[in-house]
Amino acid sequence: MTRKFSEKDQQIIQLLQQQGFIKKEAKEVLKNQVYRLSNNDIVKINNYAQHFGITAKEKLIKEILELRRDALLEKNSN
C-alpha cells in the first residue's frame, strides 16, 4: 500500500533532499519522526477514544501528525 503524502510531507521531503538526503531516506525520516507512534502514544489515544469516540480519536491522531509535521519543518528549515 502506498501512502499519499500531504502537502507538508512533500515540503519536508524537499527540504531533506536539499540537505542531501535521497528521496527514500527522506521518506524514512518522515515515517519515523511523524507517522510512527510510540506505545505510550497509542495507549493515550485509545484511552481518549474510549471517552470521546472513534471520530475524536481520528481527529486527535490528525492533530498529533500535524504538530509533528510542523516541528519537523521548523527543525529542518534552519
N, C-alpha and C positions, 0 to 999 in steps of 0.2 A: 504494500500500500504506500502510495506516495503522499507525503504531507503537502498541503497547499500552504505556502508561506504567506504571511501577511505583508503589508507594505513596509512596516517597521522591520520585519525579519529581513526583507530584501535590503533595506538600508544598512542593517547590521552586517549582513554578508558582504556588501560592497565595501564598507569601512574596513572589515577584517581583510578583504582582498587587497585593499590599498596598503595595508600594513604588512603584506607579504604572505598571507595565508592563501592556499589554494581553495577553490570552492568547496571541495569535500571537507577540508579541515574547518572552514568557516561554518559549515552546516553542523559539524560535530560540536563545535563550541556552542552554537546556538542551542542544540539539543541538550547538551549537558548543563548549560547555565540558565536556560529559560524553561525548557519543557520538562526536565527531569524533576520530579517531586520527591522529597525525602519521605521516609516512613512517618516522621513526625508531622509533616505537612498533610499526608494522606489521612492520618488519624484525626487531625483537626478538621479537615474538610468533611470527612464522614460524620463527625460529631455535629458539625454545623448543619449538614444535610438532614440529620435526624430531627433537629429542632425546627428547621425552616423549609425543608423540602428540596426536591431534586432541582427545581428551577433556580433556587437560591444557590445551590451547590455549583451549578454550571456558571452562574454569574460570578461567584467567588473565584472559581478557577480562572475565568477570563480576566478578572481584575488582577489576580496574582501574576499571570503571564504578562499582562500589560505593564505592571510595575517592574517586573524583571527585564522586559524589553527596554523600558526607559532607562533603567540602571545600566544595562549593558551598552546602550547607545551613549549615555553620558560618559561612561568609563572609557570607551574607545574613541570618543570624539576629541579627546585631549591629546 
